[in-house]
């Protein structure tokens, strides 16, 4: 095995593992090395379609940063939460119902051989593998069944960075406590501590980094300033709640943030469009004054629809649409906009829809997972700029949506916005539903709707690598991949 392995661990979820891994992937790729990302197990409803099935969005972006083709070995196990105590298990890109029904602790014995094989194969084919951990490696109640943190680190003999979010407070205690709870052979793999999201004067940190090194033998190798607008989509369902726009606000877009929201990362480009204010709405008040209301994807469409009603958001959306306001539904959001959800196989649940499109969705056991190139038909209303335009994206859905037969017979017919059942529009033109994820990541769509050009992912990845290189101690990035003595 030729690859040298670098691993990013975190003291908590949200510490900054994903973006730091992405930055490392681009840094090493820019050295001319063949690089691949890896995360043994990801828990997220943000997923992307790749060769072989689906993986977590973070590993998809890390692969692009590494200038590698995203594929299922980079994230062999993906857990997609459907409720507080249940997740759909995706193994090597494919839904595995047996594992989904298995107790949490029982899975590790079954999945570790495939996780190790995927990692070993990537190590054989690359110069560097940049590995991301999950949560914290010091969850001692889970240590015996660990398949994502230190078991991976030991298997790969990875040189590890441990990152913490200093903005939350308690950073030095988090670093020391995590290190102290690890067995000696695992502590030995930690090469440096990273303080992330720091505000203020770094000289005020003294003497804490030196004292921490005296206690642990591990240096603090980077103090990374707070950086809100790095441009990389947030990971693990965590998003920036702060509403903002670049320049004067010309359009406010409210995205309904239901509990099982999925693929929210596809809206990141909207945050970079000049004049657009993006709001994550959980109440009718947060929808007030919006130009668009967007119903995003959902991992539990019927349950999220029930939550939406409990918040009174159904009435707010209906009132907005009745006044001619623009409404967009994406995947699960499209399904909600119809008349009914029909679930003969017990996949998601039966429910009445919002009734804004004369459609019916039936859930099927077979899951549609594919990348899609398509073309809009003639659209009306606020979506007219998309007419006859090409678009690219991806599909991840169980439901199949068709016109409501009785309503169509009575003359209430949904207009086809995209071919093959991918998109529908109401007669008035202000309500649009599509199965296609990733529309706002398509520069053609952004330009048509906003006349805007936003930073490309290549620009974002290079910015991350430059930021890391300018704030980490000299020589550390080279030392992490140096040949062992």
N, C-alpha and C positions, 0 to 999 in steps of 0.2 A: 504494500500500500504506500503510495507516494505522497499523498496530500498531507500537509501540515494542518492541524485543526486548531482553530481559535474559537472560544466559546464565550458568549455573553450571558452572564447570570444576573439576576436581579434580586434585591432584598424583598421586593413586593411586586405584585402586578402593577403595571403603569409606571414603573421606575424609569423606563426608557430603553428596554432591551431591543425592541423591534427596530427603532430608528437607528440605534447604534450598530446593530447587525447590518442594516442596510448601508450605512456609511462605510463600514469595514469592507463590505462586498465591493463597493465602488472603488475604494482606495486600492485594494489589492488588484482589482481588475485593471486599474489604470497603470499598474506596474508591468502589465503585459502577462500576468499570471492567469491560468485557467482556474476560475473560482466557481464554487457552487454554495448556495445556502442550505441549511438543514434545520428543521425543527421536528423532533420525534413526534410530539403530540401538541396540537393546537386546539384550544377551545374557543370557537368564534363562529358567529353566523355571517361573517364576512368571508366569502369564498369566491374563487375564480376557476374558470374552466381552463384546463390544460390538457396536454397529451396524456391520456389514460384516465381522465375523470376530473375531480375537483380537489383543490388544496386551499389552505388558508390564504387570504389576500396578502398578508404580510410576506409570506414566502414567495408569492408570485412577484411582488415588487422587488424583493431581495434578489430574485433571479435576474430580473431585468437590470437591476443595479450591477450585478455581477457580469452582465453581458452574456448570460446563459439562457438557454431555452427552458422555461418553467416546465416542471414535470412532477409526477406524483411522488417520486422517491424523495423529493425535497421536504415533503410533509406527509409521511406515511400514514399518520393517524390524525383525523380531524373530527372533533366532537362539536356537533351543532346543537346547542341547547334548544329544546322544545318546551320545557317547563322547568320549574325550580329543581326538580328531582329527576329529570329525564333528558337525555340527549340522543340525537341520531348519530351513530358511529359510522364514519367513512374511513375505510381501510384501503390503502393504496388506490385512492381515488373513487372507490365504489362503496355504496351503502351496504353495510353488513348488519342484517337484522338480528342475527344470532348474538353478535357482540353488543348490539343496542339493548338487548334484553338481559344481558349478563350483569351481575353485580360489579360495581366499580373495581373493587380490589381483585376480582377474579380475572379481569381482562389482561393484566400485565403479563401473566405467563403465556397467554395465547398470542399476544401481539409482539412481544419483544423479539422473537426470532426474525420477523419480517422487518421490524424497525432496524435491527442490527444489520441485516442483509442490505437494506437500502443505504444505510450510512457507509457500509464497507464498499459497496459498489461505487458510490460517489467519491470515496477516498481513492479508489483505484484509477478513477478517470480524471482527477483534477489535481492541481498543484496546491490549492488551499480550499478547505471547507470551513465556512463560517457558520457556527452552530448557535442557535438561540435556545435558551432555557425557557421555562414557564413558571410563572408565579415566583416562588422562593425555593431554593434548594434545601432550606432548613426547616421544612414542614416535617418534623420528626414523626408525626403520626402517619405520614405517607412514605417515609424513607424506605421501608422494606419493599414497597411495591413501586418504587420510582422507576419510570421508564423515559423520563424527559430531561432530568437535570444531571445529577452526579453519576448515575449509572452510565449515561451517555458520555459524560466527560471522562470517566475512567476507561470506558471501552475505546475511546478515540485518543486517550492520553492528551486531551486538549489543554492548551494554555488558556486560562480563564480570566476574564475581567468581571468584577462584581460591581454593578451599578446601583445607585440609590437616588431617590428623589429628595434632594435637600429642601425643596420648597415646602414639603409637607412637615418638616421638622423631625427631629430624632435620627438624623442621617447617620451620625457616628455610632449611635447605639444599634441601629439596624445593621450596619456593616460589621461591627464587632460581634453582635449576637449571632448573625448568620455564620460568620467564620467560626465562632466558638462552638456552635452546635454540630459542626461537621466533623467526621472522623479524621484523624491525622492524614491518611492517604488522600483524602479529598481536599483538605486544606492546602496540601502541597501543590495542588493544581492552580490555585488562585495566584495570579501574577500581579494584579493591580486592582486598586479600588478607583471607582469613578463617581464623582459627585455631579449629578445632573440637575438642571433647572435652578442654577444658583443666581440670586439677585444681589447686586451690591459689590462691595470691595472684597476681593478674594484674600487680601492680606489679613482681614479680620478672622479668617479661619484658624490662623495660628494661635496656639501651638497644637491644635487638635490633630492634624494629619501626622505630625511627628510622633505624638503620643500614641496614636493608633498603630503606627508602624512599629514602635517599640513593643507594643502589646502583641502584635501579630506577625511581625516580620514582613508585612505586605505594604508597599508604598502606595500612596494616593497619586495616581499617574495622570489624572485629568480633573479639572474643574470646568464644567460646561455651563456657560451662561444660559439663562432662560431664553428660549427662542420660540415664539408663538407661531410664526408664519414660515416655517421651513418648507411647507408645501407637500409633505408626505401625508397621505391619509392616516388617520388615527387607527389604532389596532384594538382588537378585543372589545368592540362595541363602545369604547370610550371616545367621546367626541367633545370638541370645544364648544361649550355652551354660550360663549360670549358672542353676541351678535355684533357684526361690524361690516363696514363696507369701505372699499378704497375709493376715496373721493365722495362727492355728493351722492346720496342714495337716489337711484332712479327706479329701482325695482326691489320689492321685498318678497322673498320666497320663504314660505313657511313649510317645513318638512315635518310631518306628524311623527313624533318619536314614541311609537308604541313599545311595549316591553320587549317584544321579540323581533324588533326591527332587524333586518338583514341587509347586507351589502350597502351599508350607509357610506362606505368609503367612496362609492361612485359619485357622491355629491361634492367631494373635495374641490373639483375644478370650479364650482360655483363660488367658493370662497375667494377665488383668485380673480373673478371677473370684476373689472372696475364698475362701480355704481350699484352692485348687487349686495343686498343685505340678506344673509341667510339666518333664519330663525328655526330652532328646533322646538316644535310646539307640542305641549302636553295638555293645554287648556284652551278653551275657546278664546280667552283674552289674548293668548299669544298668536292667534290667527287673525285678530282684528287688524285691519289695514293692509293685509297681505295682498299683493297682486296675483301671486300664484299660491295655491295650496297643493302640496305634493304628498301623495300616499306612497311611501316607499315599499320595498319588499318586506316580507314577514316570514319567519320560520314557523309560525303558528297562526295562520290567517284568521280562522274562526275565533280563536281566543283573543287575538289583537283587535278584531272587529268588535267583540263584546266589550273589551276595555275602552275602545274608542267611544262606544255608546254610553258607557258608564260615566265618561268624562263630559258628555254633552257635545263631543266633537262632531258627531253625526249631524246634529242640527246646524252647527257652525259651517260645516262643509256644504250642506244642502243650501243654506242661505247664501253662501258665497257663490255657488253655482247658479242659483236662481237669479242673482243680480248680474249674471254674465261674467263672473270672475273665472279665471283660468284654473282648471283642476287637472292634475296629471297623476295617474296611477301607474306604478311600475311593478310588474309581476304580481305579488300578493296584493298590492294596491289596486291593480287592474281587477283582480278577482273581487275585491271589496266593492268596487264601483258598480258591479252588476246587480241583478235581481236576487240571485240566490247562490249559495254554495251547497253542492250536493256531494255527499261522501258515502257511497255505498260500501267502501272497503275499510272504513274506520281509520283513515289516514290523518285527517285534519279536523273534521267536524262539520256538521250541517249548520247552516245559518242563513237568515235573510240578509241580502246585501243592502247597499245604500240606495239602490234604485236610480242611479244617475246614468247608467248605460243599460240598454235592453239586452243583457247578456246573462248566461248561466254558466257557471263553472262546475265541472265534475272532477273530483280528485281520483287519480288512477294510481295503481301500485307502481307502475313503471315511471321512473324519474327521468325527465328530459334534462340532459346536461350536454350543452354544445355551444361552440362559437358560431356566430351568425353574421352573415353579410346580407343586407336587405336594402330595400328602397321604399321610401314613403310614396303613397299615392297623392291624390289632390286633397289637401287639408284646408279647413276653413278656420276662421276666428283667430285667436292668438297664436295658433300653431301653423298658420298659413305659410310662414317662411320656410317650413320644412318640406313643403310640397315638392314632389318629384326629386327629392334629394337622397343620396346614398347614405347609409348608416351602418356602423359595425358595432357589435357588442357580444353579449353572451346570455344564454338561457340556463336557469336552474329552477325547475318547477315540477310539481306533481300534477297540477291542475291542467285541464284542457277547457278552453272557453269558446262558446259558440253563441250565436244569436238566440234569444228566447223565442221559441217557435210560435207560441200563441201571440206574443206581442208583434212579431214580424208579420204574422198573418193579418193582424189588425192595422198594419201600416206603420208601426213603430219599429223602424229598422236601424240598427247600428251601421254606421258607415265604416267601410274597411279603410283603416289608416295604413296598415302594413299587410302584406300578403300572408297567406298560410296561417291565419288566426293569430298573428303576432301583435296586431294593434287595431283598436276600434275608436271611433269618435261619435259623439252624439250629433243629432241633427242640427243643433244650434252652433256646434263647432267649438264650444269652450271647454268641453270635457274630453280628455284623451286618455286612453289606457293602452299600455304596451307591455309585452312580456320581455322586451329587450332591456337587459341591464347594460350600464356603461354608456348610455347615450351622451352624457355630458363629458365623457372622456374622449369623444370623437370631435376633433377640431372643426369638422364640417358642420356639425350640429351647433356647437358653440357659436361659430361665426354666423350661422343663419339666424339664430335666436337673439344674439346679443351684439353681433358685429364685432366680437372681441377675439383677441388671441391671448391665451394665457401661457404661463411658463410650461415648457414641455417637461416630461418626466426626466429626460436626460439632464436638463438644467437643474432640476431638483436633486437628482442623485449626485451630480458634481458639487452642488452647493453643500450637501451633507458631508461629503468627503473633505472638502476644503475646510469646513467648520471644525470637523474633528481634528484634522491635521494641525490646525492653528491653535488648538487648546489642549492637546495632549503633550506630555513631556517628550522632548526629542529622543528619537531612537526606539521608543516603546513599540511602535507599530512594526518596525523591522525585527525587534527582538521576539515578538510573538510568533513569527514564522521562521526564525533562524533555526538552522539544523541543530539537533541536540548534540551535546558533547559526546 
